[in-house]
């Protein structure tokens, strides 16, 4: 039995023990909370570093555009191809160059094409009427001129279309009138000059205007009818005479988007690009002018 004077000391001792225990419990709880808090940033970092959160956006889909274009546009379009593909790395431009009439037939027969650039309004108009190109997805883009060329070293003198009938001049190359617009323009000019029938024995027909140019360059013929733009691409020929524009249908290059294209938006973008000042500057460099 505790004596009266010892009771306060015992009570004080027990109170001190209780306070110490309480303090230890608080420290343990704080440590646990601290550990829990310290782990939270790591969890957040782990979550933010997950593959789904850091995944890069998918690259743009690669698209190949096929453009059927008149052979006389070869040099200008090849230069524009480099500029356009550099600015649009997901687009590849593939050109199918040839005579406009032949290209028209290919499209009518189902050959793949996204756009058609013709050297004659007649060929594109036929595709509009046939339902291959929409009326509101075509326009006149460029203009050109018809000239007579001779070899750069040729001794033949031609200053006008009438000079083609001289006896000293041999063969004359023209594009096939039925399929090559330049050949059809040449036939119109010769007919209006009343020379078409009399020159039949001299005429050599070519599959396109570039072949006409080649025949003159190689000396296989003495003269040929080509576009001014084609003549300017070669240092092996000379423009002997410009053909009177009143004697043939105005040379207009229309462009249209083919209805069967599987890349409508990309075709529309290139269609619009060809109408820009940058594109027109390149066409002008090669001798074309804007259509009126």
C-alpha contacts under 8 A as a table, 3 or more apart, distances in Angstrom:
res1	aa1	res2	aa2	distance
2	X	6	X	6.52
2	X	7	X	6.78
3	X	6	X	5.63
3	X	7	X	6.96
4	X	7	X	5.67
5	X	8	X	6.99
6	X	9	X	5.52
6	X	10	X	6.47
7	X	10	X	5.27
7	X	11	X	6.30
8	X	11	X	5.18
8	X	12	X	6.16
9	X	12	X	5.11
9	X	13	X	6.22
10	X	13	X	5.12
10	X	14	X	6.30
11	X	14	X	5.22
11	X	15	X	6.22
12	X	15	X	5.18
12	X	16	X	6.30
13	X	16	X	5.18
13	X	17	X	6.42
14	X	17	X	5.17
14	X	18	X	6.37
15	X	18	X	5.16
15	X	19	X	6.33
16	X	19	X	5.16
16	X	20	X	6.34
17	X	20	X	5.21
17	X	21	X	6.35
18	X	21	X	5.23
18	X	22	X	6.21
19	X	22	X	5.12
19	X	23	X	6.24
20	X	23	X	5.16
20	X	24	X	6.38
21	X	24	X	5.19
21	X	25	X	6.30
22	X	25	X	5.17
22	X	26	X	6.32
23	X	26	X	5.13
23	X	27	X	6.34
24	X	27	X	5.14
24	X	28	X	6.32
25	X	28	X	5.22
25	X	29	X	6.26
26	X	29	X	5.14
26	X	30	X	6.17
27	X	30	X	5.08
27	X	31	X	6.09
28	X	31	X	5.08
28	X	32	X	6.22
29	X	32	X	5.17
29	X	33	X	6.14
30	X	33	X	4.99
30	X	34	X	5.89
31	X	34	X	4.90
31	X	35	X	6.07
32	X	35	X	5.03
32	X	36	X	6.12
33	X	36	X	5.00
33	X	37	X	6.10
34	X	37	X	5.06
34	X	38	X	6.08
35	X	38	X	5.08
35	X	39	X	6.36
36	X	39	X	5.34
36	X	40	X	6.73
37	X	40	X	5.38
37	X	41	X	7.81
38	X	41	X	6.58
38	X	42	X	7.66
39	X	42	X	5.44
39	X	43	X	6.45
40	X	43	X	5.15
40	X	44	X	6.28
41	X	44	X	4.96
41	X	45	X	6.10
42	X	45	X	5.07
42	X	46	X	6.08
43	X	46	X	5.04
43	X	47	X	6.11
44	X	47	X	5.06
44	X	48	X	6.15
45	X	48	X	5.11
45	X	49	X	6.07
46	X	49	X	5.19
46	X	50	X	6.49
47	X	50	X	5.45
48	X	53	X	6.17
48	X	54	X	7.77
49	X	53	X	6.56
49	X	54	X	6.54
50	X	53	X	5.52
50	X	54	X	6.61
51	X	54	X	5.34
51	X	55	X	5.88
52	X	55	X	5.38
60	X	90	X	6.22
61	X	90	X	6.39
62	X	90	X	4.66
62	X	91	X	6.02
62	X	92	X	7.73
63	X	90	X	6.19
63	X	91	X	5.02
63	X	92	X	6.26
63	X	263	X	7.68
64	X	91	X	5.96
64	X	92	X	4.74
64	X	93	X	6.01
64	X	94	X	6.90
65	X	91	X	7.20
65	X	92	X	6.14
65	X	93	X	5.02
65	X	94	X	5.93
65	X	113	X	7.67
65	X	114	X	6.16
65	X	263	X	7.53
65	X	266	X	7.74
65	X	267	X	7.10
66	X	93	X	6.20
66	X	94	X	4.77
66	X	95	X	5.80
66	X	96	X	7.12
66	X	112	X	7.17
66	X	113	X	5.03
66	X	114	X	5.34
66	X	115	X	6.81
67	X	93	X	7.29
67	X	94	X	6.20
67	X	95	X	4.88
67	X	96	X	6.02
67	X	113	X	5.83
67	X	114	X	5.85
67	X	115	X	4.86
67	X	116	X	5.87
67	X	117	X	7.36
68	X	95	X	5.91
68	X	96	X	4.59
68	X	97	X	5.98
68	X	98	X	7.72
68	X	103	X	6.45
68	X	113	X	6.32
68	X	114	X	7.88
68	X	115	X	6.29
68	X	116	X	4.90
68	X	117	X	6.21
69	X	73	X	6.79
69	X	74	X	7.87
69	X	95	X	6.81
69	X	96	X	6.07
69	X	97	X	4.98
69	X	98	X	6.57
69	X	100	X	7.11
69	X	103	X	7.58
69	X	116	X	5.87
69	X	117	X	4.51
69	X	118	X	5.93
70	X	73	X	5.71
70	X	74	X	7.49
70	X	97	X	5.58
70	X	98	X	5.31
70	X	99	X	5.61
70	X	100	X	5.32
70	X	117	X	6.25
70	X	118	X	5.34
70	X	119	X	5.69
71	X	74	X	5.50
71	X	97	X	4.88
71	X	98	X	4.73
71	X	99	X	6.17
71	X	100	X	7.92
71	X	208	X	6.94
71	X	209	X	6.88
71	X	210	X	6.62
72	X	75	X	7.72
72	X	119	X	7.80
72	X	209	X	6.69
72	X	210	X	6.86
72	X	227	X	7.47
72	X	229	X	7.18
72	X	230	X	6.12
73	X	76	X	5.63
73	X	77	X	5.96
74	X	77	X	5.46
74	X	78	X	6.08
74	X	97	X	6.88
75	X	78	X	5.25
75	X	79	X	6.45
75	X	286	X	7.64
76	X	79	X	5.36
76	X	80	X	6.33
76	X	282	X	6.40
76	X	283	X	5.82
76	X	286	X	6.30
77	X	80	X	4.89
77	X	81	X	5.93
78	X	81	X	5.01
78	X	82	X	6.75
79	X	82	X	5.52
79	X	83	X	6.83
79	X	282	X	7.69
80	X	83	X	5.21
80	X	84	X	6.03
80	X	279	X	6.86
80	X	282	X	7.26
81	X	84	X	5.21
81	X	85	X	5.97
81	X	93	X	6.41
82	X	85	X	5.46
82	X	86	X	6.12
83	X	86	X	5.27
83	X	87	X	6.41
84	X	87	X	5.22
84	X	88	X	5.97
85	X	88	X	4.80
85	X	89	X	5.36
85	X	90	X	7.64
85	X	91	X	5.99
85	X	92	X	6.28
85	X	93	X	7.37
86	X	89	X	5.73
88	X	91	X	5.64
89	X	92	X	7.58
98	X	102	X	6.96
98	X	103	X	6.49
98	X	208	X	6.60
99	X	102	X	5.35
99	X	103	X	6.24
99	X	179	X	6.28
99	X	180	X	5.15
99	X	181	X	7.45
99	X	207	X	6.99
99	X	208	X	5.22
99	X	209	X	7.69
100	X	103	X	5.04
100	X	104	X	6.08
100	X	118	X	5.35
100	X	119	X	6.15
100	X	120	X	7.08
100	X	123	X	6.66
100	X	179	X	6.60
100	X	180	X	6.18
100	X	181	X	6.79
101	X	104	X	5.08
101	X	105	X	6.41
101	X	123	X	6.14
101	X	178	X	7.33
101	X	179	X	4.22
101	X	180	X	6.10
101	X	181	X	7.47
102	X	105	X	5.18
102	X	106	X	6.31
102	X	179	X	6.02
102	X	180	X	7.98
103	X	106	X	5.01
103	X	107	X	6.37
104	X	107	X	5.31
104	X	108	X	6.30
104	X	123	X	6.16
104	X	124	X	7.36
104	X	127	X	7.09
105	X	108	X	4.98
105	X	109	X	6.15
106	X	109	X	5.09
106	X	110	X	6.43
106	X	111	X	5.27
107	X	110	X	5.16
107	X	111	X	5.03
107	X	112	X	6.98
107	X	113	X	6.87
107	X	132	X	7.80
108	X	111	X	7.42
108	X	127	X	7.44
108	X	132	X	7.25
112	X	261	X	7.85
113	X	116	X	7.23
113	X	258	X	6.62
113	X	260	X	7.82
113	X	261	X	6.67
114	X	257	X	6.01
114	X	258	X	5.24
114	X	259	X	7.83
114	X	260	X	7.28
114	X	261	X	4.77
114	X	262	X	7.58
114	X	263	X	7.33
114	X	264	X	7.99
114	X	267	X	6.32
115	X	255	X	7.17
115	X	256	X	5.68
115	X	257	X	4.44
115	X	258	X	5.36
115	X	261	X	7.96
115	X	267	X	6.87
115	X	271	X	7.93
116	X	124	X	7.69
116	X	255	X	5.64
116	X	256	X	5.36
116	X	257	X	6.45
116	X	258	X	6.93
117	X	253	X	6.72
117	X	254	X	5.98
117	X	255	X	4.49
117	X	256	X	6.73
118	X	121	X	7.00
118	X	123	X	6.78
118	X	124	X	6.48
118	X	253	X	5.38
118	X	254	X	5.70
118	X	255	X	6.48
119	X	181	X	6.23
119	X	182	X	7.93
119	X	251	X	7.13
119	X	252	X	6.30
119	X	253	X	4.58
119	X	254	X	7.07
120	X	123	X	5.75
120	X	124	X	7.05
120	X	181	X	5.88
120	X	251	X	6.65
120	X	252	X	5.88
120	X	253	X	5.76
120	X	254	X	7.05
121	X	124	X	5.38
121	X	125	X	5.90
121	X	252	X	6.28
121	X	253	X	6.60
121	X	254	X	6.03
122	X	125	X	5.11
122	X	126	X	6.22
123	X	126	X	5.23
123	X	127	X	6.68
124	X	127	X	5.15
124	X	128	X	6.39
124	X	254	X	6.91
124	X	255	X	7.59
124	X	256	X	7.40
125	X	128	X	5.03
125	X	129	X	6.16
126	X	129	X	5.11
126	X	130	X	6.02
127	X	130	X	4.90
127	X	131	X	6.19
127	X	132	X	5.10
127	X	133	X	5.75
128	X	131	X	5.23
128	X	132	X	5.75
128	X	133	X	4.68
128	X	134	X	5.91
128	X	135	X	6.14
129	X	132	X	7.65
130	X	133	X	7.81
131	X	134	X	6.76
132	X	258	X	5.95
132	X	259	X	5.65
132	X	260	X	7.46
133	X	137	X	6.88
133	X	138	X	7.40
133	X	256	X	6.40
133	X	257	X	6.09
133	X	258	X	4.93
133	X	259	X	5.35
134	X	137	X	5.20
134	X	138	X	6.97
134	X	256	X	7.85
134	X	257	X	7.50
134	X	258	X	7.61
134	X	259	X	6.73
135	X	138	X	6.04
137	X	256	X	5.63
137	X	257	X	5.75
138	X	254	X	6.97
138	X	255	X	5.47
138	X	256	X	3.99
138	X	257	X	6.56
139	X	254	X	5.43
139	X	255	X	5.62
139	X	256	X	6.60
140	X	252	X	6.66
140	X	253	X	5.99
140	X	254	X	4.09
140	X	255	X	6.41
140	X	291	X	5.94
140	X	292	X	7.77
141	X	252	X	7.36
141	X	253	X	5.62
141	X	254	X	5.18
141	X	255	X	6.39
141	X	275	X	7.23
141	X	290	X	6.19
141	X	291	X	5.32
142	X	252	X	5.77
142	X	253	X	4.85
142	X	254	X	6.90
142	X	288	X	6.39
142	X	289	X	5.65
142	X	290	X	4.58
142	X	291	X	4.35
143	X	250	X	7.87
143	X	251	X	5.60
143	X	252	X	4.61
143	X	253	X	5.97
143	X	288	X	5.91
143	X	289	X	5.18
143	X	290	X	5.79
143	X	291	X	4.84
143	X	292	X	7.85
144	X	227	X	6.59
144	X	228	X	6.84
144	X	229	X	7.21
144	X	251	X	5.43
144	X	252	X	6.67
144	X	253	X	7.96
144	X	287	X	7.58
144	X	288	X	5.55
144	X	289	X	6.63
145	X	227	X	5.54
145	X	228	X	5.52
145	X	229	X	7.86
145	X	242	X	7.88
145	X	243	X	7.86
145	X	245	X	7.41
145	X	251	X	6.49
146	X	182	X	7.42
146	X	185	X	7.63
146	X	186	X	7.67
146	X	225	X	6.82
146	X	226	X	5.88
146	X	227	X	4.63
146	X	228	X	5.92
146	X	242	X	6.48
146	X	243	X	5.69
146	X	245	X	7.62
147	X	225	X	5.82
147	X	226	X	5.68
147	X	227	X	5.85
147	X	228	X	5.76
147	X	239	X	6.63
147	X	240	X	7.59
147	X	241	X	5.85
147	X	242	X	4.37
147	X	243	X	5.26
148	X	161	X	7.73
148	X	223	X	6.66
148	X	224	X	5.56
148	X	225	X	4.76
148	X	226	X	6.43
148	X	239	X	6.03
148	X	240	X	5.68
148	X	241	X	5.25
148	X	242	X	6.23
148	X	243	X	6.95
149	X	216	X	7.47
149	X	223	X	5.52
149	X	224	X	5.42
149	X	225	X	6.51
149	X	226	X	7.17
149	X	231	X	7.09
149	X	237	X	6.17
149	X	238	X	5.40
149	X	239	X	4.55
149	X	240	X	5.18
149	X	241	X	7.07
150	X	154	X	6.48
150	X	156	X	7.56
150	X	216	X	6.24
150	X	222	X	5.93
150	X	223	X	4.61
150	X	224	X	6.75
150	X	237	X	5.55
150	X	238	X	5.44
150	X	239	X	6.68
150	X	240	X	6.18
151	X	154	X	4.84
151	X	216	X	5.77
151	X	217	X	5.79
151	X	219	X	6.74
151	X	222	X	6.92
151	X	223	X	7.31
151	X	236	X	6.07
151	X	237	X	4.41
151	X	238	X	6.03
152	X	217	X	7.88
152	X	235	X	7.19
152	X	236	X	5.04
152	X	237	X	4.36
152	X	238	X	5.13
153	X	236	X	7.88
153	X	237	X	7.95
154	X	222	X	7.62
156	X	168	X	7.58
156	X	169	X	6.64
156	X	222	X	7.34
157	X	163	X	7.80
157	X	240	X	7.70
158	X	161	X	7.47
158	X	163	X	5.47
158	X	164	X	6.93
158	X	240	X	5.63
158	X	241	X	6.69
159	X	163	X	6.74
159	X	240	X	5.75
159	X	241	X	5.06
160	X	163	X	5.61
160	X	164	X	7.75
160	X	240	X	7.81
160	X	241	X	5.49
160	X	242	X	7.36
160	X	243	X	7.36
161	X	164	X	5.78
161	X	190	X	7.74
161	X	193	X	7.76
161	X	241	X	7.32
161	X	243	X	6.73
162	X	165	X	6.15
162	X	193	X	7.43
162	X	195	X	7.79
163	X	166	X	5.65
164	X	169	X	6.64
165	X	169	X	7.30
165	X	195	X	7.64
165	X	198	X	7.94
165	X	199	X	6.85
166	X	169	X	5.74
167	X	170	X	7.45
169	X	222	X	6.49
170	X	202	X	6.49
170	X	221	X	6.75
170	X	222	X	5.72
171	X	202	X	4.64
171	X	203	X	5.93
171	X	204	X	6.66
171	X	220	X	7.81
171	X	221	X	4.78
171	X	222	X	5.60
171	X	223	X	6.86
172	X	202	X	5.75
172	X	203	X	4.91
172	X	204	X	5.89
172	X	221	X	5.66
172	X	222	X	6.02
172	X	223	X	4.87
172	X	224	X	5.23
172	X	225	X	7.94
173	X	203	X	5.74
173	X	204	X	4.62
173	X	205	X	5.76
173	X	206	X	6.84
173	X	212	X	5.60
173	X	215	X	7.18
173	X	216	X	7.68
173	X	221	X	6.49
173	X	223	X	6.36
173	X	224	X	4.42
173	X	225	X	6.49
174	X	177	X	7.83
174	X	182	X	7.44
174	X	183	X	5.11
174	X	186	X	6.92
174	X	203	X	6.95
174	X	204	X	6.27
174	X	205	X	5.11
174	X	206	X	6.06
174	X	209	X	7.50
174	X	212	X	6.09
174	X	224	X	5.89
174	X	225	X	5.45
174	X	226	X	7.60
175	X	179	X	7.84
175	X	180	X	5.30
175	X	181	X	7.47
175	X	182	X	6.04
175	X	183	X	3.90
175	X	184	X	7.40
175	X	205	X	5.25
175	X	206	X	4.60
175	X	207	X	5.94
175	X	208	X	5.36
175	X	209	X	5.79
175	X	212	X	6.57
175	X	225	X	7.80
176	X	179	X	5.75
176	X	180	X	5.30
176	X	183	X	5.36
176	X	184	X	7.29
176	X	205	X	5.22
176	X	206	X	5.72
176	X	207	X	6.07
176	X	208	X	7.23
177	X	180	X	5.41
177	X	181	X	6.54
177	X	182	X	7.41
177	X	183	X	4.35
177	X	184	X	4.09
177	X	185	X	7.73
177	X	186	X	7.94
177	X	187	X	6.80
178	X	181	X	7.76
178	X	183	X	7.78
178	X	184	X	6.75
179	X	183	X	7.90
179	X	184	X	7.92
179	X	207	X	7.97
180	X	183	X	5.24
180	X	184	X	6.42
180	X	207	X	7.06
180	X	208	X	5.73
180	X	209	X	7.24
181	X	184	X	4.94
181	X	185	X	6.16
182	X	185	X	5.08
182	X	186	X	6.13
182	X	209	X	6.52
182	X	225	X	7.24
182	X	226	X	6.38
182	X	227	X	6.98
183	X	186	X	4.98
183	X	187	X	6.15
183	X	209	X	7.72
183	X	225	X	7.37
184	X	187	X	5.03
184	X	188	X	6.27
185	X	188	X	5.08
185	X	189	X	6.27
185	X	248	X	5.59
185	X	249	X	6.67
186	X	189	X	5.11
186	X	190	X	6.09
186	X	225	X	6.39
186	X	248	X	7.55
187	X	190	X	5.14
187	X	191	X	5.92
187	X	196	X	6.71
188	X	191	X	5.12
188	X	192	X	6.13
188	X	247	X	6.69
188	X	248	X	5.36
188	X	249	X	7.76
189	X	192	X	5.19
189	X	193	X	6.15
189	X	243	X	7.49
189	X	244	X	7.84
189	X	247	X	4.88
189	X	248	X	5.30
190	X	193	X	4.96
190	X	194	X	6.09
190	X	195	X	5.06
190	X	196	X	4.90
191	X	194	X	4.88
191	X	195	X	5.82
191	X	196	X	4.87
191	X	197	X	7.77
192	X	195	X	7.64
192	X	247	X	6.01
193	X	196	X	7.70
193	X	247	X	7.76
194	X	197	X	7.43
195	X	198	X	5.36
195	X	199	X	5.98
196	X	199	X	5.56
196	X	200	X	6.52
197	X	200	X	5.58
198	X	201	X	7.57
199	X	202	X	5.39
199	X	203	X	6.45
200	X	203	X	5.36
205	X	212	X	7.88
206	X	209	X	7.17
206	X	211	X	5.81
206	X	212	X	5.76
207	X	211	X	6.49
208	X	211	X	5.49
208	X	212	X	6.71
209	X	212	X	5.02
209	X	213	X	6.38
209	X	225	X	7.98
209	X	226	X	5.92
209	X	227	X	7.68
209	X	230	X	7.85
210	X	213	X	5.01
210	X	214	X	6.23
210	X	230	X	7.30
211	X	214	X	4.88
211	X	215	X	6.18
212	X	215	X	5.18
212	X	216	X	6.53
212	X	224	X	6.19
212	X	225	X	7.21
212	X	226	X	6.98
213	X	216	X	5.29
213	X	217	X	6.16
213	X	224	X	7.02
213	X	226	X	6.87
213	X	230	X	7.43
213	X	231	X	7.43
214	X	217	X	4.96
214	X	218	X	6.10
215	X	218	X	5.42
215	X	219	X	6.23
215	X	220	X	5.11
215	X	221	X	5.84
215	X	224	X	8.00
216	X	219	X	5.15
216	X	220	X	6.12
216	X	221	X	5.34
216	X	222	X	6.27
216	X	223	X	6.04
216	X	224	X	6.42
216	X	237	X	7.02
217	X	220	X	7.80
217	X	236	X	5.41
217	X	237	X	6.01
218	X	221	X	7.89
219	X	222	X	6.43
221	X	224	X	7.38
226	X	230	X	6.42
226	X	231	X	6.78
227	X	230	X	5.33
227	X	231	X	6.52
228	X	231	X	5.12
228	X	232	X	6.33
228	X	239	X	7.92
228	X	287	X	6.75
229	X	232	X	5.27
229	X	233	X	6.79
229	X	286	X	5.76
229	X	287	X	4.79
229	X	288	X	6.44
230	X	233	X	5.37
230	X	234	X	7.26
231	X	234	X	5.79
231	X	237	X	6.79
231	X	238	X	7.25
231	X	239	X	6.70
232	X	235	X	7.60
232	X	286	X	7.14
232	X	287	X	7.27
233	X	286	X	7.59
234	X	237	X	6.08
235	X	238	X	7.56
239	X	242	X	7.38
243	X	247	X	7.72
244	X	247	X	5.70
244	X	248	X	7.71
245	X	248	X	5.74
245	X	249	X	7.53
245	X	250	X	6.98
246	X	249	X	7.62
252	X	291	X	6.40
253	X	291	X	7.53
255	X	271	X	7.77
256	X	271	X	7.82
257	X	261	X	7.61
257	X	267	X	6.79
257	X	268	X	7.35
257	X	271	X	7.56
258	X	261	X	5.72
261	X	264	X	5.95
261	X	267	X	7.77
263	X	266	X	5.46
263	X	267	X	5.99
264	X	267	X	5.13
264	X	268	X	6.10
265	X	268	X	5.09
265	X	269	X	6.20
266	X	269	X	5.03
266	X	270	X	6.41
267	X	270	X	5.32
267	X	271	X	6.06
268	X	271	X	4.91
268	X	272	X	6.13
269	X	272	X	5.18
269	X	273	X	6.17
270	X	273	X	4.82
270	X	274	X	6.29
271	X	274	X	5.55
271	X	275	X	7.10
272	X	275	X	5.41
272	X	276	X	6.95
273	X	276	X	5.30
273	X	279	X	6.81
274	X	279	X	5.32
274	X	280	X	7.02
275	X	279	X	6.54
275	X	280	X	6.64
276	X	279	X	5.36
276	X	280	X	6.19
277	X	280	X	5.01
277	X	281	X	6.08
278	X	281	X	5.26
278	X	282	X	6.75
279	X	282	X	5.28
279	X	283	X	6.48
280	X	283	X	4.96
280	X	284	X	6.06
280	X	289	X	7.95
280	X	290	X	7.37
281	X	284	X	5.06
281	X	285	X	6.21
282	X	285	X	5.02
282	X	286	X	6.71
283	X	286	X	5.32
283	X	287	X	6.59
283	X	288	X	5.31
283	X	289	X	7.08
284	X	287	X	5.02
284	X	288	X	4.84
284	X	289	X	5.73
285	X	288	X	7.37
